[in-house]
Amino acid sequence: MFLGNVIEEKSFNFAVRVIKLYKHISQRQNDYILSKQILRSGTSIGANISEAQQAQSKADFISKMSIALKETTETKYWLKLLKETDYITESEFNSIFGDCAELERILVSIIKTSKKQIACF
C-alpha cells in the first residue's frame, strides 16, 4: 500500500487506532468534545505526512512534516488528558501513547535530516 514508506504506513495505522479510540470514547463515555479533539489531531498527522509526499520543494516538505510534528505533540496532550480524566485506562494510554511517541521520534529525525540536506546545498 505505501511501498515501503515507513512514516506513511505508521501514521496511517495510528490514525486507524485513533478513529477506533474515538468510537470507543464516544460510545462508552458519551463524550463528543474531547473525543473529537483527539480524532482531529490524531488523524491530521498522517494527512500532513501524506501531503508532504507531494511537496513542491524541500522547504514545503519540511513545513508539512513540521505541521505533522505539531499535531503529534497536540495528540500526546489529548491522550494524557484522556488518561488523567479516566476516559481511557492506563493500559489503553500506554499502548497508543507509545505509537504516538514513535511517530514523534521519526518525524523529528526526518525534519532534522531534511534541514541538513538543505544546508548542504
Backbone torsions as a table, in degrees:
resi	resn	phi	psi	omega
1	MET	NA	-47.0	-177.9
2	PHE	-106.6	5.6	175.6
3	LEU	50.3	45.0	174.0
4	GLY	85.1	5.5	177.6
5	ASN	-83.2	97.5	-172.4
6	VAL	-60.2	-45.8	-175.8
7	ILE	-66.8	-36.4	177.4
8	GLU	-66.4	-43.4	-179.2
9	GLU	-65.1	-46.6	-178.8
10	LYS	-65.5	-39.7	-180.0
11	SER	-69.8	-34.7	176.4
12	PHE	-65.5	-47.6	178.6
13	ASN	-61.9	-36.3	176.8
14	PHE	-64.8	-42.6	179.0
15	ALA	-60.3	-40.0	177.0
16	VAL	-60.6	-44.0	178.2
17	ARG	-63.1	-39.6	180.0
18	VAL	-65.3	-41.1	178.2
19	ILE	-62.7	-41.6	177.6
20	LYS	-65.2	-38.4	176.6
21	LEU	-64.0	-42.9	177.7
22	TYR	-57.2	-48.1	179.3
23	LYS	-60.5	-43.2	-179.4
24	HIS	-61.2	-48.7	-177.9
25	ILE	-67.5	-44.9	-177.1
26	SER	-67.5	-31.1	177.6
27	GLN	-80.0	-46.0	-174.9
28	ARG	-76.2	-41.4	-174.1
29	GLN	-102.2	-7.4	-174.6
30	ASN	53.7	38.9	179.2
31	ASP	-110.6	132.3	179.6
32	TYR	-121.8	-8.7	179.7
33	ILE	-81.4	-62.8	-179.1
34	LEU	-64.8	-39.7	-178.3
35	SER	-65.6	-32.9	176.8
36	LYS	-68.6	-34.2	179.0
37	GLN	-63.7	-47.4	-179.7
38	ILE	-67.6	-35.5	177.6
39	LEU	-62.3	-46.8	-177.2
40	ARG	-65.1	-50.9	-176.3
41	SER	-72.2	-39.1	-177.1
42	GLY	-68.2	-33.3	177.8
43	THR	-85.3	-22.2	179.3
44	SER	-67.3	-27.8	179.7
45	ILE	-56.1	-56.6	-178.6
46	GLY	-65.2	-35.8	179.1
47	ALA	-62.4	-42.3	178.7
48	ASN	-70.0	-36.7	176.6
49	ILE	-64.4	-42.9	178.6
50	SER	-62.3	-43.6	178.9
51	GLU	-64.2	-35.0	179.7
52	ALA	-62.9	-26.0	-179.2
53	GLN	-65.1	-20.5	178.6
54	GLN	-111.2	26.4	-178.2
55	ALA	-60.2	148.0	-178.6
56	GLN	-82.5	-16.8	179.8
57	SER	-157.7	170.6	177.0
58	LYS	-63.2	-38.4	178.5
59	ALA	-63.9	-39.8	177.3
60	ASP	-65.0	-41.1	177.5
61	PHE	-59.5	-47.8	180.0
62	ILE	-62.5	-40.0	179.3
63	SER	-61.9	-46.4	-179.8
64	LYS	-65.7	-41.4	178.4
65	MET	-66.9	-33.9	177.1
66	SER	-67.4	-37.0	175.4
67	ILE	-64.3	-42.5	177.2
68	ALA	-59.5	-40.2	178.5
69	LEU	-64.2	-42.8	177.5
70	LYS	-61.7	-41.0	178.3
71	GLU	-64.9	-34.5	177.1
72	THR	-64.0	-44.2	178.3
73	THR	-62.1	-42.8	178.2
74	GLU	-64.1	-41.2	179.7
75	THR	-62.1	-40.6	176.8
76	LYS	-59.7	-40.5	178.0
77	TYR	-59.7	-49.9	-178.4
78	TRP	-63.9	-38.0	177.9
79	LEU	-62.8	-43.4	177.6
80	LYS	-61.5	-43.2	180.0
81	LEU	-63.7	-42.9	178.1
82	LEU	-62.0	-37.7	178.3
83	LYS	-68.6	-47.0	-176.1
84	GLU	-68.1	-21.1	179.4
85	THR	-103.5	13.0	175.0
86	ASP	63.6	26.7	172.2
87	TYR	-77.5	-30.1	175.5
88	ILE	-131.6	153.8	-179.5
89	THR	-79.3	167.4	177.5
90	GLU	-58.6	-43.8	-179.0
91	SER	-68.7	-38.3	175.2
92	GLU	-61.7	-44.3	179.1
93	PHE	-60.6	-51.2	-176.7
94	ASN	-57.8	-40.2	-178.1
95	SER	-64.7	-53.5	-175.3
96	ILE	-77.9	-32.4	178.4
97	PHE	-64.7	-37.9	177.5
98	GLY	-60.7	-40.6	177.3
99	ASP	-65.4	-39.8	179.8
100	CYS	-65.9	-43.0	178.4
101	ALA	-63.2	-36.1	176.8
102	GLU	-65.0	-43.4	176.1
103	LEU	-58.8	-42.2	179.3
104	GLU	-59.7	-46.6	-179.7
105	ARG	-61.9	-43.1	-179.9
106	ILE	-65.4	-43.7	179.8
107	LEU	-62.7	-43.0	177.9
108	VAL	-58.9	-44.6	179.6
109	SER	-62.5	-45.3	179.7
110	ILE	-61.8	-44.6	-178.5
111	ILE	-65.0	-45.1	179.4
112	LYS	-61.9	-45.3	179.5
113	THR	-62.4	-43.3	-179.2
114	SER	-65.6	-38.1	177.9
115	LYS	-67.2	-37.5	176.7
116	LYS	-63.7	-39.2	-179.8
117	GLN	-64.3	-37.3	177.4
118	ILE	-66.4	-41.4	-177.5
119	ALA	-65.2	-26.7	-178.5
120	CYS	-75.9	-16.2	-177.1
121	PHE	-88.0	NA	NA
